Amino acid sequence: MKATGIVRRIDDLGRVVIPKEIRRTMRIREGDPLEIYTDREGEVIFKKYSPIGELAIFAGEYAETLYKTCALSVIICDRDAVIATAGVPRKEYADKALSDELEKIIESRSLYVWREGMDTIPAIADGSSHTVRCAMPILSEGDIVGCVVSLSGNEKEDKKVPAVDVETKLIQTAAGFLGRQLES
């Protein structure tokens, strides 16, 4: 653990304010769920909670099925990072931060489909050889919890082919299904 040198007092209702600098650095937004841990030395640890992270294995199997049956390269992410991949190198994507553009798509709460003439969008912040073709945010009980994304291949020709209706329906179905799994 790293000390920040910041000290905050607990108010009469038991609340403590997490400083803006820490919220920005850790990408904690208003309304984000936090898990609270304690240890024997008296430390209280707040950790960002990822509801879709609870389904990481299941999400990975779903992504793998989309890849094997439809040849779709897919990533499934929570609001901050990639949690499952299929059809792309796992090392290149696993636990990587999302690009700002993909975060905006997620915040829009609506389907994104790349069309010819539009700028390409990288899926992760570090950049990669793949770009977003189709993305659908995962909603659970009205909250944004993540996103299902189909990616272009790494060949230049494939980047110029827009997503087809079947692909968009599959991505929408996957996002809807994963959102429902979190509700039950």
VOBADREN-232226 format. One record per residue: residue number from 1; residue in three letters; x, y, z of N, C-alpha, C in turn. Coordinates in steps of 0.001 Angstrom, whole numbers, m for minus. Example, Ala and Ser with C-alpha at 12.3 -4.5 7.8 and 13.67 -1.06 7.14 Angstrom:
2
+-----+-----+---------+---------+---------+---------+---------+---------+---------+---------+---------+
|   n | res |     npx |     npy |     npz |    capx |    capy |    capz |     cpx |     cpy |     cpz |
+-----+-----+---------+---------+---------+---------+---------+---------+---------+---------+---------+
|   1 | ALA |   13190 |   m5690 |    7800 |   12300 |   m4500 |    7800 |   13200 |   m3300 |    7800 |
|   2 | SER |   12850 |   m2250 |    7080 |   13670 |   m1060 |    7140 |   12900 |      30 |    7870 |
+-----+-----+---------+---------+---------+---------+---------+---------+---------+---------+---------+
END
This chain:
184
+-----+-----+---------+---------+---------+---------+---------+---------+---------+---------+---------+
|   n | res |     npx |     npy |     npz |    capx |    capy |    capz |     cpx |     cpy |     cpz |
+-----+-----+---------+---------+---------+---------+---------+---------+---------+---------+---------+
|   1 | MET |     831 |   m1172 |       0 |       0 |       0 |       0 |     882 |    1244 |       0 |
|   2 | LYS |     395 |    2293 |    m636 |    1164 |    3526 |    m763 |     484 |    4633 |      35 |
|   3 | ALA |    1220 |    5285 |     901 |     678 |    6394 |    1692 |     562 |    7631 |     806 |
|   4 | THR |    m538 |    8375 |     970 |    m744 |    9584 |     173 |    m397 |   10846 |     946 |
|   5 | GLY |    m352 |   10756 |    2273 |     m92 |   11930 |    3096 |   m1332 |   12772 |    3328 |
|   6 | ILE |   m2473 |   12321 |    2813 |   m3722 |   13057 |    2974 |   m4455 |   12493 |    4187 |
|   7 | VAL |   m4917 |   13375 |    5058 |   m5660 |   12954 |    6246 |   m7050 |   13581 |    6184 |
|   8 | ARG |   m8075 |   12787 |    6423 |   m9455 |   13288 |    6439 |  m10132 |   12837 |    7721 |
|   9 | ARG |  m11035 |   13634 |    8241 |  m11799 |   13279 |    9437 |  m13152 |   12702 |    9040 |
|  10 | ILE |  m13650 |   11818 |    9874 |  m14976 |   11243 |    9676 |  m15979 |   12201 |   10300 |
|  11 | ASP |  m17084 |   12496 |    9588 |  m18091 |   13402 |   10139 |  m19024 |   12655 |   11092 |
|  12 | ASP |  m19996 |   13377 |   11636 |  m20891 |   12779 |   12641 |  m21799 |   11689 |   12067 |
|  13 | LEU |  m21908 |   11570 |   10756 |  m22699 |   10504 |   10135 |  m21819 |    9333 |    9678 |
|  14 | GLY |  m20522 |    9372 |    9980 |  m19615 |    8289 |    9616 |  m19064 |    8388 |    8207 |
|  15 | ARG |  m19205 |    9547 |    7582 |  m18732 |    9723 |    6206 |  m17316 |   10278 |    6184 |
|  16 | VAL |  m16611 |    9905 |    5135 |  m15284 |   10452 |    4879 |  m15233 |   10817 |    3397 |
|  17 | VAL |  m14627 |   11935 |    3083 |  m14528 |   12381 |    1698 |  m13237 |   11843 |    1098 |
|  18 | ILE |  m13368 |   11186 |     m42 |  m12194 |   10736 |    m782 |  m11752 |   11921 |   m1636 |
|  19 | PRO |  m10520 |   12378 |   m1456 |  m10058 |   13577 |   m2174 |  m10188 |   13450 |   m3691 |
|  20 | LYS |  m10451 |   14584 |   m4311 |  m10661 |   14641 |   m5759 |   m9480 |   14067 |   m6529 |
|  21 | GLU |   m8263 |   14338 |   m6072 |   m7071 |   13845 |   m6774 |   m7051 |   12317 |   m6802 |
|  22 | ILE |   m7423 |   11711 |   m5681 |   m7453 |   10244 |   m5608 |   m8585 |    9700 |   m6464 |
|  23 | ARG |   m9757 |   10342 |   m6408 |  m10888 |    9893 |   m7242 |  m10527 |    9965 |   m8716 |
|  24 | ARG |   m9850 |   11032 |   m9121 |   m9462 |   11179 |  m10518 |   m8419 |   10122 |  m10902 |
|  25 | THR |   m7409 |    9950 |  m10086 |   m6348 |    8977 |  m10363 |   m6891 |    7557 |  m10432 |
|  26 | MET |   m7786 |    7214 |   m9507 |   m8327 |    5856 |   m9430 |   m9588 |    5683 |  m10285 |
|  27 | ARG |   m9973 |    6756 |  m10981 |  m11137 |    6748 |  m11871 |  m12414 |    6348 |  m11118 |
|  28 | ILE |  m12589 |    6944 |   m9940 |  m13787 |    6711 |   m9136 |  m14751 |    7844 |   m9428 |
|  29 | ARG |  m15941 |    7474 |   m9905 |  m16953 |    8467 |  m10263 |  m18058 |    8468 |   m9213 |
|  30 | GLU |  m18839 |    9527 |   m9213 |  m19990 |    9593 |   m8317 |  m20911 |    8406 |   m8609 |
|  31 | GLY |  m21307 |    7716 |   m7566 |  m22200 |    6571 |   m7725 |  m21488 |    5241 |   m7906 |
|  32 | ASP |  m20151 |    5251 |   m8099 |  m19411 |    3993 |   m8247 |  m19471 |    3199 |   m6939 |
|  33 | PRO |  m19694 |    1897 |   m7032 |  m19694 |    1077 |   m5817 |  m18257 |     801 |   m5362 |
|  34 | LEU |  m18057 |     812 |   m4048 |  m16762 |     508 |   m3464 |  m16932 |    m629 |   m2464 |
|  35 | GLU |  m16019 |   m1585 |   m2489 |  m15993 |   m2654 |   m1485 |  m15130 |   m2170 |    m335 |
|  36 | ILE |  m15501 |   m2558 |     878 |  m14744 |   m2144 |    2053 |  m14140 |   m3383 |    2699 |
|  37 | TYR |  m12818 |   m3334 |    2879 |  m12083 |   m4425 |    3522 |  m11437 |   m3890 |    4797 |
|  38 | THR |  m11262 |   m4766 |    5760 |  m10513 |   m4418 |    6960 |   m9487 |   m5513 |    7207 |
|  39 | ASP |   m8430 |   m5150 |    7923 |   m7462 |   m6185 |    8302 |   m7164 |   m6089 |    9792 |
|  40 | ARG |   m6361 |   m6983 |   10274 |   m6084 |   m7090 |   11711 |   m5296 |   m5906 |   12260 |
|  41 | GLU |   m4577 |   m5208 |   11395 |   m3789 |   m4060 |   11849 |   m4628 |   m2790 |   11941 |
|  42 | GLY |   m5925 |   m2884 |   11676 |   m6805 |   m1726 |   11776 |   m6927 |    m918 |   10500 |
|  43 | GLU |   m6431 |   m1446 |    9400 |   m6550 |    m728 |    8138 |   m7938 |    m939 |    7536 |
|  44 | VAL |   m8455 |     119 |    6955 |   m9705 |      60 |    6209 |   m9337 |     343 |    4761 |
|  45 | ILE |   m9707 |    m565 |    3867 |   m9316 |    m453 |    2462 |  m10571 |    m373 |    1603 |
|  46 | PHE |  m10631 |     646 |     748 |  m11715 |     784 |    m213 |  m11211 |     276 |   m1552 |
|  47 | LYS |  m11984 |    m569 |   m2189 |  m11616 |   m1098 |   m3502 |  m12801 |    m920 |   m4440 |
|  48 | LYS |  m12507 |    m450 |   m5659 |  m13588 |    m317 |   m6638 |  m14213 |   m1683 |   m6861 |
|  49 | TYR |  m15533 |   m1712 |   m6845 |  m16263 |   m2959 |   m7049 |  m16743 |   m3014 |   m8490 |
|  50 | SER |  m16501 |   m4132 |   m9140 |  m16930 |   m4324 |  m10520 |  m17971 |   m5439 |  m10560 |
|  51 | PRO |  m19255 |   m5087 |  m10696 |  m20280 |   m6132 |  m10761 |  m20040 |   m7104 |  m11915 |
|  52 | ILE |  m19605 |   m6603 |  m13059 |  m19367 |   m7476 |  m14214 |  m18145 |   m8358 |  m13959 |
|  53 | GLY |  m17238 |   m7911 |  m13086 |  m16096 |   m8721 |  m12711 |  m16502 |  m10028 |  m12043 |
|  54 | GLU |  m17662 |  m10019 |  m11388 |  m18199 |  m11235 |  m10758 |  m18508 |  m12294 |  m11818 |
|  55 | LEU |  m18769 |  m11841 |  m13040 |  m19107 |  m12750 |  m14139 |  m17937 |  m12947 |  m15104 |
|  56 | ALA |  m16718 |  m12686 |  m14672 |  m15565 |  m12706 |  m15578 |  m15426 |  m14043 |  m16312 |
|  57 | ILE |  m15547 |  m15144 |  m15605 |  m15403 |  m16459 |  m16250 |  m16542 |  m16684 |  m17238 |
|  58 | PHE |  m17755 |  m16376 |  m16808 |  m18926 |  m16529 |  m17667 |  m18823 |  m15616 |  m18892 |
|  59 | ALA |  m18388 |  m14363 |  m18675 |  m18227 |  m13413 |  m19777 |  m17178 |  m13911 |  m20762 |
|  60 | GLY |  m16111 |  m14490 |  m20247 |  m15073 |  m15047 |  m21102 |  m15589 |  m16176 |  m21968 |
|  61 | GLU |  m16426 |  m17037 |  m21379 |  m17011 |  m18143 |  m22149 |  m17963 |  m17615 |  m23222 |
|  62 | TYR |  m18725 |  m16576 |  m22885 |  m19645 |  m15979 |  m23857 |  m18848 |  m15382 |  m25023 |
|  63 | ALA |  m17776 |  m14643 |  m24697 |  m16935 |  m14040 |  m25739 |  m16314 |  m15125 |  m26620 |
|  64 | GLU |  m15851 |  m16196 |  m26001 |  m15247 |  m17312 |  m26740 |  m16260 |  m17956 |  m27687 |
|  65 | THR |  m17494 |  m18084 |  m27245 |  m18552 |  m18650 |  m28090 |  m18831 |  m17751 |  m29292 |
|  66 | LEU |  m18882 |  m16440 |  m29080 |  m19082 |  m15507 |  m30195 |  m17942 |  m15627 |  m31202 |
|  67 | TYR |  m16740 |  m15799 |  m30691 |  m15583 |  m15923 |  m31581 |  m15623 |  m17232 |  m32369 |
|  68 | LYS |  m15903 |  m18332 |  m31684 |  m15886 |  m19638 |  m32343 |  m17035 |  m19829 |  m33328 |
|  69 | THR |  m18220 |  m19329 |  m32997 |  m19378 |  m19561 |  m33867 |  m19546 |  m18508 |  m34957 |
|  70 | CYS |  m19091 |  m17272 |  m34693 |  m19335 |  m16182 |  m35645 |  m18051 |  m15490 |  m36108 |
|  71 | ALA |  m16907 |  m15951 |  m35638 |  m15614 |  m15354 |  m35980 |  m15539 |  m13875 |  m35605 |
|  72 | LEU |  m16194 |  m13504 |  m34485 |  m16142 |  m12132 |  m34004 |  m15036 |  m12003 |  m32956 |
|  73 | SER |  m14142 |  m11049 |  m33146 |  m13175 |  m10718 |  m32105 |  m13903 |   m9824 |  m31112 |
|  74 | VAL |  m13919 |  m10243 |  m29845 |  m14754 |   m9580 |  m28848 |  m13963 |   m9311 |  m27575 |
|  75 | ILE |  m14238 |   m8148 |  m26957 |  m13788 |   m7903 |  m25592 |  m15019 |   m7552 |  m24773 |
|  76 | ILE |  m14983 |   m7922 |  m23521 |  m16038 |   m7544 |  m22580 |  m15331 |   m6813 |  m21449 |
|  77 | CYS |  m15850 |   m5655 |  m21080 |  m15175 |   m4838 |  m20084 |  m16152 |   m4339 |  m19026 |
|  78 | ASP |  m15595 |   m3962 |  m17875 |  m16396 |   m3235 |  m16906 |  m16247 |   m1763 |  m17291 |
|  79 | ARG |  m16477 |    m837 |  m16402 |  m16423 |     578 |  m16782 |  m15007 |    1111 |  m16931 |
|  80 | ASP |  m14016 |     320 |  m16500 |  m12648 |     821 |  m16506 |  m11651 |     m19 |  m17284 |
|  81 | ALA |  m11863 |   m1333 |  m17333 |  m10836 |   m2203 |  m17909 |  m11456 |   m3431 |  m18575 |
|  82 | VAL |  m10674 |   m4078 |  m19415 |  m11095 |   m5291 |  m20109 |  m11063 |   m6466 |  m19136 |
|  83 | ILE |  m12161 |   m7254 |  m19093 |  m12201 |   m8408 |  m18189 |  m12233 |   m9741 |  m18938 |
|  84 | ALA |  m12596 |   m9728 |  m20232 |  m12648 |  m10968 |  m21012 |  m12353 |  m10657 |  m22478 |
|  85 | THR |  m11681 |  m11600 |  m23146 |  m11347 |  m11421 |  m24556 |  m11544 |  m12722 |  m25318 |
|  86 | ALA |  m11741 |  m12600 |  m26615 |  m11756 |  m13758 |  m27519 |  m11425 |  m13254 |  m28916 |
|  87 | GLY |  m10526 |  m13954 |  m29584 |  m10146 |  m13578 |  m30942 |   m9073 |  m12519 |  m31027 |
|  88 | VAL |   m8596 |  m12040 |  m29885 |   m7499 |  m11073 |  m29826 |   m6517 |  m11559 |  m28756 |
|  89 | PRO |   m5262 |  m11133 |  m28827 |   m4291 |  m11587 |  m27828 |   m4685 |  m11159 |  m26405 |
|  90 | ARG |   m4867 |  m12137 |  m25539 |   m5280 |  m11863 |  m24159 |   m4281 |  m10944 |  m23443 |
|  91 | LYS |   m2981 |  m11168 |  m23659 |   m1959 |  m10345 |  m23008 |   m2069 |   m8875 |  m23413 |
|  92 | GLU |   m2490 |   m8637 |  m24649 |   m2587 |   m7271 |  m25158 |   m3762 |   m6514 |  m24533 |
|  93 | TYR |   m4798 |   m7247 |  m24088 |   m6027 |   m6604 |  m23629 |   m6383 |   m6820 |  m22160 |
|  94 | ALA |   m6037 |   m7952 |  m21581 |   m6488 |   m8285 |  m20227 |   m6104 |   m7205 |  m19215 |
|  95 | ASP |   m7103 |   m6732 |  m18481 |   m6949 |   m5728 |  m17418 |   m6420 |   m4381 |  m17894 |
|  96 | LYS |   m6477 |   m4116 |  m19195 |   m6004 |   m2829 |  m19720 |   m7105 |   m1782 |  m19588 |
|  97 | ALA |   m6690 |    m546 |  m19346 |   m7624 |     577 |  m19241 |   m8258 |     865 |  m20592 |
|  98 | LEU |   m9520 |    1260 |  m20567 |  m10254 |    1573 |  m21794 |   m9828 |    2933 |  m22336 |
|  99 | SER |   m9978 |    3104 |  m23645 |   m9702 |    4408 |  m24255 |  m10784 |    5398 |  m23829 |
| 100 | ASP |  m10452 |    6672 |  m23860 |  m11428 |    7711 |  m23499 |  m12639 |    7657 |  m24424 |
| 101 | GLU |  m12396 |    7376 |  m25708 |  m13496 |    7312 |  m26677 |  m14460 |    6177 |  m26356 |
| 102 | LEU |  m13924 |    5012 |  m25960 |  m14795 |    3896 |  m25598 |  m15557 |    4209 |  m24320 |
| 103 | GLU |  m14916 |    4896 |  m23380 |  m15620 |    5301 |  m22160 |  m16802 |    6213 |  m22496 |
| 104 | LYS |  m16627 |    7101 |  m23474 |  m17725 |    7987 |  m23887 |  m18877 |    7186 |  m24489 |
| 105 | ILE |  m18538 |    6147 |  m25257 |  m19571 |    5276 |  m25825 |  m20345 |    4607 |  m24697 |
| 106 | ILE |  m19634 |    4116 |  m23705 |  m20284 |    3455 |  m22573 |  m21204 |    4434 |  m21842 |
| 107 | GLU |  m20722 |    5642 |  m21600 |  m21526 |    6655 |  m20907 |  m22769 |    7051 |  m21709 |
| 108 | SER |  m22729 |    6893 |  m23030 |  m23872 |    7265 |  m23869 |  m25058 |    6323 |  m23681 |
| 109 | ARG |  m24783 |    5108 |  m23148 |  m25818 |    4114 |  m22889 |  m26500 |    3600 |  m24158 |
| 110 | SER |  m25883 |    3799 |  m25311 |  m26517 |    3359 |  m26552 |  m25532 |    2635 |  m27461 |
| 111 | LEU |  m26083 |    1942 |  m28425 |  m25297 |    1159 |  m29376 |  m24418 |    2079 |  m30230 |
| 112 | TYR |  m23169 |    1676 |  m30409 |  m22249 |    2368 |  m31311 |  m21901 |    1407 |  m32434 |
| 113 | VAL |  m21994 |    1875 |  m33664 |  m21592 |    1080 |  m34821 |  m20714 |    1962 |  m35696 |
| 114 | TRP |  m19488 |    1486 |  m35965 |  m18587 |    2221 |  m36838 |  m19102 |    2154 |  m38266 |
| 115 | ARG |  m19093 |    3288 |  m38941 |  m19495 |    3378 |  m40350 |  m18337 |    3962 |  m41154 |
| 116 | GLU |  m18310 |    3633 |  m42434 |  m17267 |    4145 |  m43306 |  m17276 |    5671 |  m43277 |
| 117 | GLY |  m16075 |    6241 |  m43199 |  m15938 |    7693 |  m43135 |  m15778 |    8207 |  m41712 |
| 118 | MET |  m16126 |    7395 |  m40715 |  m15969 |    7792 |  m39309 |  m14532 |    7521 |  m38868 |
| 119 | ASP |  m14073 |    8282 |  m37874 |  m12761 |    8008 |  m37292 |  m12812 |    6672 |  m36570 |
| 120 | THR |  m11691 |    5943 |  m36585 |  m11634 |    4686 |  m35851 |  m11393 |    4979 |  m34378 |
| 121 | ILE |  m11875 |    4084 |  m33538 |  m11762 |    4240 |  m32091 |  m10948 |    3081 |  m31536 |
| 122 | PRO |   m9854 |    3383 |  m30831 |   m9114 |    2300 |  m30184 |   m9909 |    1794 |  m28978 |
| 123 | ALA |   m9774 |     511 |  m28692 |  m10513 |     m60 |  m27567 |   m9834 |     246 |  m26237 |
| 124 | ILE |   m8505 |     228 |  m26224 |   m7789 |     445 |  m24971 |   m6938 |    1701 |  m25042 |
| 125 | ALA |   m6619 |    2228 |  m23871 |   m5893 |    3495 |  m23792 |   m4490 |    3402 |  m24372 |
| 126 | ASP |   m3842 |    2273 |  m24202 |   m2472 |    2106 |  m24692 |   m2409 |    1965 |  m26205 |
| 127 | GLY |   m3568 |    1866 |  m26837 |   m3607 |    1639 |  m28276 |   m3386 |     170 |  m28580 |
| 128 | SER |   m3852 |    m246 |  m29709 |   m3670 |   m1635 |  m30121 |   m3846 |   m1698 |  m31627 |
| 129 | SER |   m3714 |   m2882 |  m32165 |   m3866 |   m3047 |  m33603 |   m5326 |   m3231 |  m34004 |
| 130 | HIS |   m6231 |   m3256 |  m33045 |   m7658 |   m3439 |  m33310 |   m8439 |   m2178 |  m32952 |
| 131 | THR |   m9533 |   m1957 |  m33661 |  m10395 |    m812 |  m33370 |  m11829 |   m1282 |  m33154 |
| 132 | VAL |  m12637 |    m412 |  m32557 |  m14023 |    m743 |  m32224 |  m14880 |    m729 |  m33490 |
| 133 | ARG |  m15572 |   m1831 |  m33746 |  m16542 |   m1907 |  m34849 |  m17951 |   m1689 |  m34319 |
| 134 | CYS |  m18235 |   m2316 |  m33187 |  m19576 |   m2249 |  m32609 |  m19424 |   m2345 |  m31094 |
| 135 | ALA |  m20165 |   m1540 |  m30355 |  m20091 |   m1567 |  m28893 |  m21470 |   m1314 |  m28308 |
| 136 | MET |  m21815 |   m2105 |  m27300 |  m23087 |   m1937 |  m26605 |  m22844 |   m1969 |  m25106 |
| 137 | PRO |  m23186 |    m873 |  m24410 |  m23033 |    m863 |  m22958 |  m23899 |   m1939 |  m22286 |
| 138 | ILE |  m23392 |   m2494 |  m21200 |  m24135 |   m3466 |  m20402 |  m24817 |   m2690 |  m19288 |
| 139 | LEU |  m26134 |   m2793 |  m19229 |  m26913 |   m2114 |  m18199 |  m27537 |   m3159 |  m17279 |
| 140 | SER |  m27481 |   m2897 |  m15982 |  m28097 |   m3780 |  m15004 |  m28854 |   m2917 |  m14009 |
| 141 | GLU |  m30146 |   m3122 |  m13931 |  m31019 |   m2332 |  m13052 |  m30835 |    m834 |  m13287 |
| 142 | GLY |  m30648 |    m448 |  m14539 |  m30513 |     949 |  m14913 |  m29121 |    1527 |  m14776 |
| 143 | ASP |  m28190 |     763 |  m14203 |  m26821 |    1245 |  m14028 |  m25915 |     696 |  m15127 |
| 144 | ILE |  m24961 |    1517 |  m15561 |  m23962 |    1063 |  m16521 |  m22935 |     233 |  m15762 |
| 145 | VAL |  m22717 |   m1001 |  m16197 |  m21744 |   m1855 |  m15521 |  m20591 |   m2279 |  m16426 |
| 146 | GLY |  m20715 |   m2071 |  m17728 |  m19657 |   m2482 |  m18630 |  m20061 |   m2335 |  m20077 |
| 147 | CYS |  m19401 |   m3117 |  m20944 |  m19656 |   m3003 |  m22372 |  m19183 |   m4263 |  m23091 |
| 148 | VAL |  m19897 |   m4643 |  m24145 |  m19477 |   m5715 |  m25046 |  m19067 |   m5039 |  m26345 |
| 149 | VAL |  m17865 |   m5383 |  m26834 |  m17295 |   m4701 |  m27990 |  m16811 |   m5718 |  m29011 |
| 150 | SER |  m17204 |   m5527 |  m30273 |  m16592 |   m6320 |  m31344 |  m15504 |   m5447 |  m31962 |
| 151 | LEU |  m14404 |   m6090 |  m32313 |  m13235 |   m5368 |  m32803 |  m12940 |   m5707 |  m34246 |
| 152 | SER |  m12316 |   m4768 |  m34926 |  m11834 |   m5034 |  m36281 |  m10637 |   m5958 |  m36177 |
| 153 | GLY |  m10347 |   m6643 |  m37265 |   m9121 |   m7431 |  m37307 |   m7948 |   m6500 |  m37424 |
| 154 | ASN |   m6754 |   m7035 |  m37416 |   m5610 |   m6140 |  m37503 |   m5156 |   m5890 |  m38935 |
| 155 | GLU |   m5856 |   m6465 |  m39908 |   m5512 |   m6159 |  m41295 |   m6204 |   m4872 |  m41730 |
| 156 | LYS |   m5542 |   m4087 |  m42541 |   m6095 |   m2803 |  m42966 |   m7421 |   m2954 |  m43688 |
| 157 | GLU |   m7564 |   m3988 |  m44481 |   m8813 |   m4183 |  m45226 |   m9997 |   m4404 |  m44293 |
| 158 | ASP |   m9787 |   m5194 |  m43235 |  m10878 |   m5501 |  m42316 |  m11352 |   m4254 |  m41579 |
| 159 | LYS |  m10456 |   m3289 |  m41340 |  m10832 |   m2062 |  m40640 |  m11808 |   m1232 |  m41459 |
| 160 | LYS |  m11841 |   m1447 |  m42755 |  m12697 |    m645 |  m43616 |  m14081 |   m1258 |  m43808 |
| 161 | VAL |  m14297 |   m2435 |  m43256 |  m15590 |   m3098 |  m43412 |  m16462 |   m2777 |  m42204 |
| 162 | PRO |  m17609 |   m2103 |  m42410 |  m18463 |   m1775 |  m41267 |  m19145 |   m3030 |  m40705 |
| 163 | ALA |  m19567 |   m2921 |  m39450 |  m20286 |   m4022 |  m38809 |  m21609 |   m4246 |  m39540 |
| 164 | VAL |  m22002 |   m5505 |  m39648 |  m23266 |   m5836 |  m40302 |  m24357 |   m5981 |  m39252 |
| 165 | ASP |  m25612 |   m6042 |  m39704 |  m26749 |   m6122 |  m38787 |  m26667 |   m7316 |  m37841 |
| 166 | VAL |  m26220 |   m8456 |  m38351 |  m26131 |   m9647 |  m37508 |  m25134 |   m9408 |  m36378 |
| 167 | GLU |  m24016 |   m8804 |  m36702 |  m23001 |   m8508 |  m35689 |  m23548 |   m7576 |  m34615 |
| 168 | THR |  m24237 |   m6519 |  m35032 |  m24783 |   m5582 |  m34054 |  m25822 |   m6264 |  m33166 |
| 169 | LYS |  m26649 |   m7118 |  m33739 |  m27654 |   m7848 |  m32945 |  m26991 |   m8796 |  m31951 |
| 170 | LEU |  m25907 |   m9462 |  m32375 |  m25193 |  m10367 |  m31466 |  m24571 |   m9600 |  m30300 |
| 171 | ILE |  m23998 |   m8443 |  m30578 |  m23379 |   m7632 |  m29523 |  m24453 |   m7096 |  m28575 |
| 172 | GLN |  m25578 |   m6636 |  m29122 |  m26679 |   m6168 |  m28285 |  m27225 |   m7306 |  m27414 |
| 173 | THR |  m27357 |   m8481 |  m27991 |  m27861 |   m9639 |  m27251 |  m26912 |  m10002 |  m26114 |
| 174 | ALA |  m25617 |  m10018 |  m26402 |  m24627 |  m10344 |  m25372 |  m24695 |   m9343 |  m24218 |
| 175 | ALA |  m24772 |   m8055 |  m24532 |  m24839 |   m7019 |  m23489 |  m26116 |   m7161 |  m22669 |
| 176 | GLY |  m27231 |   m7384 |  m23355 |  m28507 |   m7568 |  m22645 |  m28497 |   m8803 |  m21752 |
| 177 | PHE |  m27935 |   m9886 |  m22254 |  m27882 |  m11132 |  m21494 |  m26997 |  m10986 |  m20255 |
| 178 | LEU |  m25818 |  m10399 |  m20412 |  m24929 |  m10219 |  m19263 |  m25537 |   m9279 |  m18227 |
| 179 | GLY |  m26230 |   m8255 |  m18686 |  m26918 |   m7342 |  m17765 |  m27990 |   m8063 |  m16960 |
| 180 | ARG |  m28731 |   m8943 |  m17621 |  m29780 |   m9744 |  m16942 |  m29171 |  m10688 |  m15912 |
| 181 | GLN |  m28013 |  m11263 |  m16224 |  m27352 |  m12185 |  m15301 |  m27004 |  m11497 |  m13989 |
| 182 | LEU |  m26662 |  m10226 |  m14064 |  m26324 |   m9476 |  m12860 |  m27559 |   m9110 |  m12042 |
| 183 | GLU |  m28707 |   m9048 |  m12687 |  m29941 |   m8714 |  m11978 |  m30491 |   m9879 |  m11185 |
| 184 | SER |  m30162 |  m11101 |  m11599 |  m30743 |  m12259 |  m10893 |  m29871 |  m12754 |   m9769 |
+-----+-----+---------+---------+---------+---------+---------+---------+---------+---------+---------+
END
